[in-house]
Amino acid sequence: MRLAEIIGLRPEPAAGVLVTLTRRCPLSCAHCSTGSGPETDERPDPGDLRRFVASFTARDRPEVMMLTGGEPLLMPGLVRELALSAREKGTRTAVLSGMFFARARSVPRAVLRAAAAVDHFSASLDLHHEREVSRAAVFAALRALSATGTHVSLHLTGTGPDDPYLAEATAAVEREFGGALPVLVNEIRAFGRAAAWARPARAVGGNDGAAPAPCAMAAWPVVAFDGTVLACCNQHTVDRRPVPPHLYLGRIADDSWATVRARALDSPLLRTVRTVGPLHLRARHAPDAPPAASYCDACRQLSALPGAVAAAERTASGAAGALLDLTVGRARRAHGPAALVRAHGCAAYAAWVERPGPGEPEGVR
C-alpha cells in the first residue's frame, strides 16, 4: 500500500481507523505531540485490541488500519498479530515508527517480521529525532525494511515551509533515494512537549467561518491510549477527559468496529463537521457562542451549543445527510492526496506524498 493511497483515503468517512498501541517510546523528542517517552506506560489492553480488530468482517471493515504510538514497534509481535488478523478480513495495515531500533547495526528480526506483515511502513524523521537516531541509520533501516516487500515512506516534520531543516532533509532524501521515496511533510503543532514553544496551528481553510471548511480529520475513528474511541485525532481531544459527547464513539473493551463505525457515520453533528466544518456551523447557527481559541476548539464546543446541534439534526440527519457526507468525502478524495496535504500539512512539500517508492516505476502512484 503506497503512501498516496493512505493519504487519499483520509477524507472518506470510516475508510480507516487509527490505533494507538502505547504511549511508551524509547525516545524523548522535544517536539513530541503525544508526550510519549521511556517513563510512560499507558496503553490499551492488548486483549481488547485483539478483540476489536477481530470484529472486522469482510463486509464491514476499515480499508486501512494505522498503528501508531508512542512507539508501536516496542511490541512487534502485537503489530504482526493485529496486521495479520486485519488482513484476513481485507483490511490493510500501516505502521508509523520513531525508528529507535535503527540505532542497532541491523534491523532486529522481530521488527522485520512485523514489517513483512504490514502493508506500509512509515518512518518519522526530523531535527529532534535525529538527535536520538541518526539520519544515516534511518535511511539504512528503510532500505532493509523495503527489502521485505513492504512499501515504505518517510514522515518529515518541521516548523514550516521556510524551515531550513526541511529543505536540507528533503535534499538528502533526494540524494539517497533518487526521487524514489514518498515523503509526508507536516508542521510541528503546539501539542505535547511542543506546547510551550511551537506556534499555534493555522485555521483549516484559513477563514473565519463565513465559508465552509470541512474537516477531514473527523473522518476516521481513533483508538486512544486508554482504549477510548474518538472521532478526532486532534491531540487535545485524544488527551483530555471527559470527551465532548459528539466526539466520543465508544471503548474497544465494549464496542465492535461495526458499532463504532455506525456511531461515526450516523451522527448528524459529525456529518456537519466533515461537510462544512465547525466554524461555518457556529457562524450560522450559534453566532452568540463564546469565541473559540482555534478551529479545533470550535469543534470541541459544539455539543454545548443547542443552536448548532439543532441545525445539524435538521440538515444532516437521515439518508440525505448520509449522502451529503459520503459525497463530500469522496469529492475531497477525488482531489488527490497532495490537495489534502496542502490543507492539513506543509503545503510547500505536498507533491512529495505522490512520489513512487523504492523499486517502483516513476509512473506508479
N, C-alpha and C positions, 0 to 999 in steps of 0.2 A: 504494500500500500504506500503510495507516494505522498509526500507532504502536501502537495497541491490538492489531492483528493480529500485529505483530512480537513484542511482549511476550507475547502469548497463546501463541505457538508455542514460547516459550523452554523450557518443561519437556519438550517432546516429543523423545525421543532422535533425533539426526541430522536433525531438521527444518530445521536451519540450520547454517551454518559461519561462523566469524569469521575474517576475513582481514586481517592486518596488512600494509600496503603499505610502510611505512617507519617508522623511529623518529625521523626528522628532523622538525623543526617550527620555523617562524619565531618561535614564542613560547617564553617561558621561565617558565611559570607556576610559582609556588612550591609548588603542591599536586599537580603532575603525577604521576600514579601510574606512568607508564611511564618517567619520567626523560627524556622527549624534549626536544629543543632544537635551536638553529641549528647547533651544532657536531657533532651526531651524524649519522652517515650509514649506520647499519646498516639493511639491508633484504633481503628475499628477492630472489632473482634474478627479474627481470620475465619472462624466458622460462619459468622454472619455474612462475610464477604463471599464465601463459597456458596452458601445457600442463595444469596441474591443473584449471583451470576448464573447459578444452575436454574434459576427461574426464567431465564431467557428461553424462548421457544422459537422454532423455525418460522412461525407466523407472527410472533410478537417479540421483537428483539431490537436492540440498537444496531445500527450499521457499524459503528466503531465504539470501542471502549478504550479510553485513555487512562493509563495507570500512571500516577504521579505521587508526590510526597510533599515535604521530606524527600527521602531517597528510597524509592521503591526497590532498588536492587540490593538493599540490605536484606531483602527476603526474596532472593532469586527463585527459590523453589515455589513460593506462592505466586510470583509473577508467571512462571511457567504453567502452574496448575490452573490459574484463572484464565490465562490465554487459551489453553487447550480446551477448557470447559466451554468458553465462549465460542471457539471455532466450531465445536460440534453443532452449534445452533446457527452458524452462519455469520457470527459477529467477528469482525477483525479487531485486532488489538494493537495499540501503540503505547510506547513507554517513554517517559521523559526522565533523564538521569543527569545528576550533577557530576558524574564520571569520577567519583572518588577512587574507584578500582583501577583507573588508568595510571595511578602512581606506581603500580607494580610493573615488573618487566614485561609481563604478558597478561592478557585478559584472563581472569580466573575461569576455570571450566564451568562452574555453576552459572556464571554470567553469560557465557557463550551459549549454554543450553537454554537459558531464559530468552536470549536474543533470537535464537533459532525458532522459538515458539511464537514470538510476536510477529506482527506484520509490518511494523515500523518502529525504528529506534531513533530517538532524537536526543542529542547531547547538548547540555547547557554550557555556554562559554561566554565570559565577559571579563572585564577588568578584575572583578572581585574573585571570580572563580579561579582566574589564572594565578592569583596569589597563593592558591592552595593546590591546584593541579595544573601542570604546565600545558601550554597550548600544543607543544610537540607530542606530549603524551596523549592528549585528547585526539589529535589527528591520527596517531598510530592506532589507537583503540578503535576509532571509527572504521579504519581500513580492515581491521581484524573482524569487527562485527559485521561489516558488509560482506565479508567472505562466507558468512553463514547463510547467505541468501536473503537476509532481511534488508529492506530498504532503510537507508539511514539519512539523517539530516542534522543540521546544526541550529540551535536556538540561541541567537546572539541578543544581548541586552546592553543598552547604553543610555545615555542621558538625553538623546535626541538626535535629529538629523545632522547637526553640526558637531557632534561628538567626534573628536579626532581618533578616539579608540575604535569606533565603528568603521571609520574609513581605513584605518590600518589593518584591522582584523579581517575585513572583507577582502582587502588586497592580499592578505596572507592566504585566505581560503582560495582565492583565485590562483595564486602561485602553486599551492599544494595540490589542488584538485582540478585545475584547469577548466573551471566552469561546470564541473560535474558533481556538484554537491548543493542541494537545495538548502536555503537558509531562511528562517523566520527571524526577523529583527523586530524587537519590541523595545519600548522605552521603560526605564525604571519608574515605578509608581511609588507613591508615599504610603506604603503599607509595611507592616512588619518592622524590621530593623531600619528600613529606609524612611520610615515615617518622620523621623526627626530632621532629615536633610534633603530628601527628594522633593522636587516641585510637584504641586498638585496635578492630578490628571486633567487634561483638557476635556471640555464637554464633547460628547459624541455628537457629530454633526455640526458642532460649532455654532449652535443657535440658542436663542433664549426661550424656546418653546413655541414660537409662533408657527414654525413649520414642523411637520412630523420628522422625528429622528428615531427610527426603530432600533431596538436593542437586540442584536444577535446573541449577546452573552446570556440572555434568558431563555435560550433555545434548548440547551442540554442540561438535564439533571446532574447534580454534583453530590457525590458521597463525601461528606466531610470527615474530619479526624475522629469525631465521636460517633460515627455511624448515622448521623442525621443526613437526610437527603434534602438538598436545597434546589431552588430553581435558578440560582445565580452563582457565578464563580467569583464575584467581587469579594476580595479578601475580608472586608469589613463584615459582609454577610456571612461568610464562612466561619469567622471567628466569634462573632457576637451572639449572645443568647439573652433574651429569647429572640427567635427568628420572627420577622414580620409574617403574619399569617399567610399572605399571598405568596410568600417565597418558601414556605415550608411544604415539602412534598411527602414526608414520612420518615421512617427509620428502617434501615436494612434488617434490623433484628425482627421486624414485624411485617414488613411490606415486600411484595414481589415487584419485579420490573413492570409487570402489567398494571399494577396499582399505581406505581409512581408515574408511569407514562400517562395513564389516564388523567391523573391529577394535573400533570404538566400541560396536557393538551386541552383539557376541558375547562380550565379556569378562564373566565372572561377577562379578569384583570391581567393575567399573564399574556393572554392573546393581545390585549391592548398595548402592553409594554413592547411586545415583539413587533407589532404592526405600525404603531405611531409613536411609541416612546412615552416615558413618564412626564417629560416636560410639557409635551403637547397636551396630554390628558389633564394635567394640573392647570395649564394656562386657560383651557376652555371650560373646565368643569369644577375647578377649585381655585379660582383666582385670588381668593382671600386667605389661602393657606399660608402659614408662616414660610418665609423664604428657606429654600434648601441650600446646603453648602455646596452641593455638586449634583451632577446628573444622577449618580447612583444614590445619593441621599434622597433625592426627589422620589426615586422609585421605592426606597425602603419606607417612606412615609405614606404611601398610597393607601394602605389598609385603614389608616386612621382618618381618611378624607371621604366622608359619606357621599359627597357630590361626585367624586372620581369613581368610587365603587359603583354607584348607581348608573353612571354613564357607561361604564364598562359592561354592566349587566344588560343595559338596553341595546348596546351596539355590537357586542361581541359574544352573545350567547347563542346556543343552538347551532344548526347547520350552517347558517350564514356566517357566523363568527368563525367556525372551524374552517370554512372555505377561504375566508379572508386571511386567516393565519397561515394556512398552507400556501396560498398564492403569494403572499409577501415573502415568506421564507424561500420559496423556490425561485422567485424573481431575483432575490438577492444572491442566491446560489448561482443563477444564470450569469450574473455579472462577473463571476470568476473569483478565485481566491485572492488575487492581487488587490481587487477592489475592497475586499474585507480587511486586508492588512492596511490599506490606505486609511480606512475609517477607524480601526482599532489598534493598529501597531505603529511602526515607524514608516511613514508613507514613502520616504525617500528610497527605501530599500524594498518596497513591496514586490517588485518583479522577481526578487530572488527566490520567492517561495515556489515559483514555477520552473525553476531550473531542473534539468534531469539529475538523477542520482548517479553514483559511480557505476560504470558499466552499461548505462542506458544510452541509447542513441539520442542525439540532440532534439529530435522531433517528438520524443515521448514526453507527455505531461501527465 
